[in-house]
Protein backbone atom coordinates (compact mmCIF):
# COMPACT_ATOMS: atom_id res chain seq x y z
CA UNK A 1 0.00 0.00 0.00
CA UNK A 2 2.85 2.38 0.76
CA UNK A 3 5.29 1.05 -1.85
CA UNK A 4 4.85 4.10 -4.09
CA UNK A 5 5.53 6.33 -1.11
CA UNK A 6 8.70 4.40 -0.25
CA UNK A 7 9.88 4.60 -3.86
CA UNK A 8 9.20 8.34 -3.96
CA UNK A 9 11.36 8.87 -0.88
CA UNK A 10 14.37 7.05 -2.31
CA UNK A 11 17.28 9.03 -3.67
CA UNK A 12 20.10 11.32 -2.53
CA UNK A 13 20.10 12.88 0.93
CA UNK A 14 19.09 16.33 -0.29
CA UNK A 15 15.94 14.90 -1.90
CA UNK A 16 14.98 13.27 1.41
CA UNK A 17 15.78 16.51 3.24
CA UNK A 18 13.48 18.49 0.95
CA UNK A 19 10.68 15.95 1.40
CA UNK A 20 11.06 16.02 5.21
CA UNK A 21 11.12 19.83 5.33
CA UNK A 22 8.10 20.03 3.04
CA UNK A 23 6.12 17.57 5.18
CA UNK A 24 7.04 19.39 8.39
CA UNK A 25 5.91 22.73 6.98
CA UNK A 26 2.74 21.14 5.59
CA UNK A 27 2.06 19.63 9.02
CA UNK A 28 2.79 22.70 11.13
CA UNK A 29 0.95 25.17 8.89
CA UNK A 30 -2.62 24.03 9.84
CA UNK A 31 -1.64 23.95 13.53
CA UNK A 32 -0.30 27.50 13.26
CA UNK A 33 -3.58 28.63 11.69
CA UNK A 34 -5.55 26.94 14.48
CA UNK A 35 -3.61 28.71 17.22
CA UNK A 36 -3.32 32.18 15.73
CA UNK A 37 -6.47 32.52 13.64
CA UNK A 38 -8.93 30.13 15.27
CA UNK A 39 -9.37 29.00 18.89
CA UNK A 40 -6.49 26.62 19.40
CA UNK A 41 -5.68 28.23 22.73
CA UNK A 42 -9.06 27.04 24.04
CA UNK A 43 -8.15 23.38 23.52
CA UNK A 44 -6.80 22.92 27.05
CA UNK A 45 -9.92 24.30 28.73
CA UNK A 46 -12.18 22.23 26.52
CA UNK A 47 -10.14 19.11 27.23
CA UNK A 48 -10.39 19.73 30.98
CA UNK A 49 -14.14 20.22 30.73
CA UNK A 50 -14.45 16.99 28.74
CA UNK A 51 -12.53 14.98 31.33
CA UNK A 52 -14.78 16.43 34.05
CA UNK A 53 -17.89 15.50 32.07
CA UNK A 54 -19.04 19.07 31.42
CA UNK A 55 -18.32 19.93 27.81
CA UNK A 56 -19.77 23.32 26.91
CA UNK A 57 -21.73 21.67 24.09
CA UNK A 58 -22.31 18.31 25.78
CA UNK A 59 -24.01 16.59 22.87
CA UNK A 60 -22.22 15.48 20.73
CA UNK A 61 -18.79 16.64 21.99
CA UNK A 62 -18.93 14.70 25.25
CA UNK A 63 -19.68 11.51 23.29
CA UNK A 64 -16.61 11.82 21.02
CA UNK A 65 -14.29 10.10 23.43
CA UNK A 66 -11.46 8.56 21.38
CA UNK A 67 -9.11 11.51 20.99
CA UNK A 68 -9.52 12.96 24.51
CA UNK A 69 -8.81 9.53 26.03
CA UNK A 70 -5.75 9.05 23.80
CA UNK A 71 -4.45 12.45 24.87
CA UNK A 72 -5.10 11.74 28.53
CA UNK A 73 -3.31 8.39 28.17
CA UNK A 74 -0.30 10.17 26.68
CA UNK A 75 -0.32 12.63 29.58
CA UNK A 76 -0.48 9.78 32.10
CA UNK A 77 2.42 8.03 30.34
CA UNK A 78 4.46 11.26 30.43
CA UNK A 79 3.76 11.83 34.14
CA UNK A 80 4.87 8.29 35.00
CA UNK A 81 7.96 8.16 32.82
CA UNK A 82 9.70 11.26 31.46
CA UNK A 83 8.49 13.61 34.19
CA UNK A 84 9.82 11.30 36.89
CA UNK A 85 13.24 11.07 35.23
CA UNK A 86 13.55 14.68 34.07
CA UNK A 87 10.90 16.97 35.63
CA UNK A 88 10.10 19.81 33.25
CA UNK A 89 10.58 22.47 35.92
CA UNK A 90 14.24 21.46 36.29
CA UNK A 91 15.04 22.44 32.71
CA UNK A 92 12.38 25.08 31.97
CA UNK A 93 11.56 28.16 34.05
CA UNK A 94 7.80 28.63 34.40
CA UNK A 95 6.60 32.12 35.29
CA UNK A 96 2.82 32.12 35.31
CA UNK A 97 1.12 35.18 33.85
CA UNK A 98 -2.50 35.92 33.15
CA UNK A 99 -3.59 37.24 29.77
CA UNK A 100 -6.66 37.64 27.61
CA UNK A 101 -5.83 38.02 23.91
CA UNK A 102 -4.98 34.92 21.88
CA UNK A 103 -1.24 35.52 21.60
CA UNK A 104 -0.88 36.36 25.27
CA UNK A 105 -2.99 33.34 26.29
CA UNK A 106 -0.70 31.12 24.26
CA UNK A 107 2.32 32.69 25.99
CA UNK A 108 0.72 32.17 29.42
CA UNK A 109 0.15 28.49 28.60
CA UNK A 110 3.86 28.15 27.88
CA UNK A 111 4.57 29.58 31.33
CA UNK A 112 2.54 26.98 33.21
CA UNK A 113 3.91 23.45 33.52
CA UNK A 114 0.56 21.65 33.28
CA UNK A 115 -0.68 23.55 30.24
CA UNK A 116 2.80 23.45 28.67
CA UNK A 117 2.90 19.64 28.78
CA UNK A 118 -0.62 19.40 27.38
CA UNK A 119 0.37 21.87 24.67
CA UNK A 120 3.24 19.62 23.61
CA UNK A 121 0.94 16.58 23.61
CA UNK A 122 -1.73 18.43 21.60
CA UNK A 123 0.77 19.49 18.95
CA UNK A 124 2.42 16.05 18.83
CA UNK A 125 -1.00 14.42 18.44
CA UNK A 126 -2.02 16.73 15.60
CA UNK A 127 1.35 16.11 13.91
CA UNK A 128 0.76 12.35 14.19
CA UNK A 129 -2.70 12.78 12.65
CA UNK A 130 -1.23 14.86 9.83
CA UNK A 131 1.45 12.23 9.17
CA UNK A 132 -1.26 9.56 8.89
CA UNK A 133 -3.38 11.79 6.64
CA UNK A 134 -0.48 12.47 4.28
CA UNK A 135 0.67 8.83 4.17
CA UNK A 136 -2.83 7.46 3.57
CA UNK A 137 -3.60 10.35 1.23
CA UNK A 138 -0.53 9.53 -0.84
CA UNK A 139 -1.61 5.87 -1.03
CA UNK A 140 -5.14 6.92 -2.05
CA UNK A 141 -4.13 9.51 -4.65
CA UNK A 142 -1.53 7.15 -6.13
CA UNK A 143 -4.39 4.90 -7.25
CA UNK A 144 -5.63 7.61 -9.61
CA UNK A 145 -2.44 9.00 -11.15
CA UNK A 146 0.99 7.63 -12.02
CA UNK A 147 2.68 10.97 -11.32
CA UNK A 148 4.22 11.36 -7.88
CA UNK A 149 4.50 15.08 -8.63
CA UNK A 150 0.73 15.32 -8.97
CA UNK A 151 0.25 13.36 -5.76
CA UNK A 152 2.68 15.69 -3.97
CA UNK A 153 0.84 18.74 -5.32
CA UNK A 154 -2.48 17.29 -4.13
CA UNK A 155 -1.06 16.80 -0.62
CA UNK A 156 0.23 20.38 -0.64
CA UNK A 157 -3.28 21.48 -1.60
CA UNK A 158 -4.67 19.44 1.31
CA UNK A 159 -2.29 21.22 3.71
CA UNK A 160 -3.58 24.64 2.59
CA UNK A 161 -7.17 23.42 2.83
CA UNK A 162 -6.64 22.19 6.39
CA UNK A 163 -5.16 25.59 7.23
CA UNK A 164 -8.12 27.36 5.63
CA UNK A 165 -10.60 25.16 7.50
CA UNK A 166 -9.74 26.54 10.92
CA UNK A 167 -12.67 28.92 11.36
CA UNK A 168 -14.30 28.78 14.80
CA UNK A 169 -12.44 25.65 15.89
CA UNK A 170 -10.03 24.47 18.51
CA UNK A 171 -7.55 21.80 17.34
CA UNK A 172 -10.50 19.63 16.20
CA UNK A 173 -8.83 16.31 16.90
CA UNK A 174 -11.95 14.26 16.21
CA UNK A 175 -12.36 15.85 12.75
CA UNK A 176 -8.84 14.89 11.68
CA UNK A 177 -9.09 11.44 13.26
CA UNK A 178 -12.30 11.01 11.27
CA UNK A 179 -10.37 11.88 8.12
CA UNK A 180 -7.67 9.31 8.96
CA UNK A 181 -10.26 6.56 9.43
CA UNK A 182 -12.11 7.35 6.18
CA UNK A 183 -8.82 7.34 4.26
CA UNK A 184 -7.89 4.03 5.91
CA UNK A 185 -11.19 2.54 4.80
CA UNK A 186 -10.61 3.79 1.24
CA UNK A 187 -7.13 2.24 1.12
CA UNK A 188 -8.49 -1.10 2.38
CA UNK A 189 -10.96 -1.06 -0.52
CA UNK A 190 -8.56 0.13 -3.23
CA UNK A 191 -5.64 -2.09 -2.27
CA UNK A 192 -7.90 -5.08 -1.59
CA UNK A 193 -6.57 -5.64 1.88
CA UNK A 194 -8.31 -8.01 4.27
CA UNK A 195 -11.71 -6.36 4.46
CA UNK A 196 -12.28 -7.52 8.03
CA UNK A 197 -10.14 -4.47 8.86
CA UNK A 198 -13.33 -2.47 8.25
CA UNK A 199 -14.57 -3.74 11.62
CA UNK A 200 -11.78 -2.21 13.80
CA UNK A 201 -11.88 0.96 11.68
CA UNK A 202 -15.60 1.23 12.46
CA UNK A 203 -14.96 0.58 16.16
CA UNK A 204 -12.47 3.45 16.31
CA UNK A 205 -14.82 5.61 14.27
CA UNK A 206 -17.75 4.96 16.62
CA UNK A 207 -15.60 6.04 19.56
CA UNK A 208 -14.49 9.13 17.68
CA UNK A 209 -17.40 10.68 15.80
CA UNK A 210 -20.93 9.78 14.72
CA UNK A 211 -20.11 10.38 11.03
CA UNK A 212 -18.19 7.06 11.11
CA UNK A 213 -21.56 5.39 10.43
CA UNK A 214 -20.72 6.02 6.77
CA UNK A 215 -17.57 3.86 6.88
CA UNK A 216 -19.30 0.45 6.57
CA UNK A 217 -21.78 2.05 4.16
CA UNK A 218 -19.06 3.24 1.77
CA UNK A 219 -17.33 -0.13 2.03
CA UNK A 220 -20.59 -1.84 1.04
CA UNK A 221 -21.11 0.54 -1.90
CA UNK A 222 -17.58 -0.18 -3.13
CA UNK A 223 -18.34 -3.91 -3.10
CA UNK A 224 -21.45 -3.26 -5.22
CA UNK A 225 -19.31 -1.89 -8.05
CA UNK A 226 -18.38 -4.46 -10.70
CA UNK A 227 -15.17 -2.66 -11.68
CA UNK A 228 -13.96 -0.14 -9.08
CA UNK A 229 -11.22 1.15 -11.37
CA UNK A 230 -10.54 1.42 -15.09
CA UNK A 231 -12.70 2.81 -17.87
CA UNK A 232 -16.10 4.29 -16.95
CA UNK A 233 -19.18 2.17 -17.43
CA UNK A 234 -22.62 3.51 -18.23
CA UNK A 235 -26.11 2.32 -17.38
CA UNK A 236 -26.59 -0.15 -14.53
CA UNK A 237 -24.35 -2.97 -15.77
CA UNK A 238 -21.68 -1.92 -13.29
CA UNK A 239 -23.82 -2.95 -10.30
CA UNK A 240 -23.60 -6.34 -8.64
CA UNK A 241 -24.91 -7.98 -5.49
CA UNK A 242 -22.06 -8.01 -2.93
CA UNK A 243 -20.77 -11.35 -1.71
CA UNK A 244 -22.09 -12.83 1.57
CA UNK A 245 -18.76 -11.96 3.22
CA UNK A 246 -19.36 -8.27 2.44
CA UNK A 247 -22.86 -8.42 3.89
CA UNK A 248 -21.49 -10.06 7.04
CA UNK A 249 -18.71 -7.49 7.53
CA UNK A 250 -21.09 -4.60 6.88
CA UNK A 251 -23.77 -5.85 9.26
CA UNK A 252 -21.21 -6.70 11.95
CA UNK A 253 -19.66 -3.23 11.61
CA UNK A 254 -23.06 -1.52 11.82
CA UNK A 255 -23.99 -3.59 14.87
CA UNK A 256 -20.73 -2.73 16.63
CA UNK A 257 -21.15 0.93 15.73
CA UNK A 258 -24.61 1.17 17.29
CA UNK A 259 -23.60 -0.80 20.39
CA UNK A 260 -20.75 1.65 21.02
CA UNK A 261 -22.90 4.64 20.04
CA UNK A 262 -25.60 3.85 22.61
CA UNK A 263 -23.17 2.56 25.26
CA UNK A 264 -21.32 5.90 25.35
CA UNK A 265 -24.58 7.81 25.71
CA UNK A 266 -25.75 5.45 28.41
CA UNK A 267 -22.48 5.96 30.31
CA UNK A 268 -22.60 9.75 30.23
CA UNK A 269 -26.36 10.03 30.25
CA UNK A 270 -28.22 11.09 27.13
CA UNK A 271 -28.87 14.79 26.60
CA UNK A 272 -30.70 16.16 23.56
CA UNK A 273 -28.41 18.35 21.48
CA UNK A 274 -28.75 21.96 22.61
CA UNK A 275 -27.98 23.41 19.21
CA UNK A 276 -30.12 26.51 19.71
CA UNK A 277 -27.75 27.86 22.37
CA UNK A 278 -24.83 27.37 19.99
CA UNK A 279 -26.33 28.44 16.64
CA UNK A 280 -29.08 30.77 17.94
CA UNK A 281 -31.57 28.99 15.66
CA UNK A 282 -32.98 25.43 15.64
CA UNK A 283 -31.92 22.74 13.21
CA UNK A 284 -33.51 22.52 9.81
CA UNK A 285 -34.74 25.21 7.44
CA UNK A 286 -34.00 28.13 9.79
CA UNK A 287 -30.38 27.04 10.16
CA UNK A 288 -30.21 26.48 6.40
CA UNK A 289 -31.44 30.05 5.90
CA UNK A 290 -28.86 31.33 8.37
CA UNK A 291 -26.11 29.50 6.51
CA UNK A 292 -27.12 30.46 2.98
CA UNK A 293 -29.45 33.49 3.01
CA UNK A 294 -28.30 35.81 5.76
CA UNK A 295 -25.35 37.98 6.68
CA UNK A 296 -23.68 34.77 7.83
CA UNK A 297 -23.93 33.42 4.28
CA UNK A 298 -21.04 35.54 3.00
CA UNK A 299 -18.74 33.94 5.57
CA UNK A 300 -20.20 30.51 4.79
CA UNK A 301 -19.54 30.76 1.06
CA UNK A 302 -15.99 31.98 1.36
CA UNK A 303 -15.04 29.57 4.16
CA UNK A 304 -16.34 26.64 2.09
CA UNK A 305 -14.50 28.00 -0.95
CA UNK A 306 -11.32 28.12 1.14
CA UNK A 307 -11.49 24.32 1.51
CA UNK A 308 -13.29 23.05 -1.59
CA UNK A 309 -12.55 25.80 -4.08
CA UNK A 310 -14.28 25.08 -7.39
CA UNK A 311 -13.72 21.33 -7.13
CA UNK A 312 -17.39 20.34 -6.66
CA UNK A 313 -18.35 22.10 -9.90
CA UNK A 314 -15.21 20.95 -11.71
CA UNK A 315 -15.84 17.33 -10.77
CA UNK A 316 -19.48 17.67 -11.74
CA UNK A 317 -18.29 18.34 -15.30
CA UNK A 318 -16.11 15.21 -15.28
CA UNK A 319 -18.51 13.04 -13.27
CA UNK A 320 -19.68 10.77 -16.10
CA UNK A 321 -16.08 10.02 -17.06
CA UNK A 322 -14.78 9.17 -13.60
CA UNK A 323 -14.41 5.59 -12.39
CA UNK A 324 -17.48 4.00 -10.87
CA UNK A 325 -16.01 3.74 -7.39
CA UNK A 326 -15.56 7.51 -7.14
CA UNK A 327 -18.97 8.12 -8.67
CA UNK A 328 -20.79 5.84 -6.25
CA UNK A 329 -18.92 7.39 -3.30
CA UNK A 330 -19.54 10.91 -4.55
CA UNK A 331 -23.32 10.51 -4.43
CA UNK A 332 -23.59 10.25 -0.62
CA UNK A 333 -20.43 12.12 0.29
CA UNK A 334 -20.79 15.36 -1.67
CA UNK A 335 -24.47 16.41 -1.81
CA UNK A 336 -25.59 14.52 1.30
CA UNK A 337 -22.56 15.54 3.38
CA UNK A 338 -22.92 19.18 2.35
CA UNK A 339 -26.68 19.10 2.87
CA UNK A 340 -26.50 17.59 6.36
CA UNK A 341 -23.97 20.16 7.49
CA UNK A 342 -25.96 23.03 6.00
CA UNK A 343 -29.07 22.13 8.02
CA UNK A 344 -27.29 20.69 11.09
CA UNK A 345 -24.25 22.88 11.80
CA UNK A 346 -22.62 26.22 11.16
CA UNK A 347 -21.55 25.54 7.57
CA UNK A 348 -18.80 28.15 7.77
CA UNK A 349 -16.82 25.68 9.90
CA UNK A 350 -15.40 24.31 6.68
CA UNK A 351 -13.06 21.71 8.20
CA UNK A 352 -16.04 19.35 7.96
CA UNK A 353 -15.61 19.15 4.18
CA UNK A 354 -12.09 17.72 4.22
CA UNK A 355 -13.46 14.17 3.97
CA UNK A 356 -15.32 14.60 0.64
CA UNK A 357 -12.38 16.68 -0.57
CA UNK A 358 -9.78 13.93 -0.03
CA UNK A 359 -11.95 10.88 -0.54
CA UNK A 360 -13.73 11.94 -3.73
CA UNK A 361 -13.06 15.39 -5.20
CA UNK A 362 -9.26 15.37 -5.40
CA UNK A 363 -9.11 11.74 -6.68
CA UNK A 364 -11.66 12.69 -9.35
CA UNK A 365 -9.52 15.60 -10.48
CA UNK A 366 -6.32 13.54 -10.48
CA UNK A 367 -8.03 10.78 -12.44
CA UNK A 368 -9.18 13.22 -15.13
CA UNK A 369 -5.72 14.81 -15.40
CA UNK A 370 -4.24 11.33 -15.80
CA UNK A 371 -6.84 10.38 -18.40
CA UNK A 372 -6.28 13.56 -20.43
CA UNK A 373 -2.49 13.19 -20.28
CA UNK A 374 -2.71 9.55 -21.41
CA UNK A 375 -4.99 10.60 -24.27
CA UNK A 376 -2.55 13.25 -25.47
CA UNK A 377 0.35 10.80 -25.36
CA UNK A 378 -1.67 8.29 -27.38
CA UNK A 379 -2.58 10.97 -29.94
CA UNK A 380 1.10 11.78 -30.50
CA UNK A 381 2.02 8.21 -31.36
CA UNK A 382 2.38 7.51 -35.06
CA UNK A 383 -0.37 5.41 -36.60
Buried (B, 14 or more C-beta within 10 A) or exposed (E): BBEBBEEBEEEEEEEEEEBEEBBEEBBBBBBEBBBEBBBBBBBBBBBEBBBEEEBBBBBBBBBBBBBBEBBBEBBEEBEEEEBEEEEBEEEEEEEEEEBEEBEEBBEBBBBBBEBBBBBBBBBEBBBBBBEBBBBBBBBBBBBBBEBBEBBBBBBBBBBBBBBBBBBBBBBBBBBBBBBBBBBBBBBBBBBEEEBEBBBEBBBBBBBBBBBBBBBBBBBBBBBBBEBBEEEBBEEEEBEEEBEEEBEEBBEBBBEBBEEBBEEBBEEBEEEEBEBEEEBEBEBEEBBBBBBBEEEBBEBBBEBBEBBBBEBBEBBEEBBEBBBBBBBBBBEBBBEEBBEEBBBBBBBBBBBBBBBBBBBBBBBBBBBBBBBEBEEEEEEEEEE
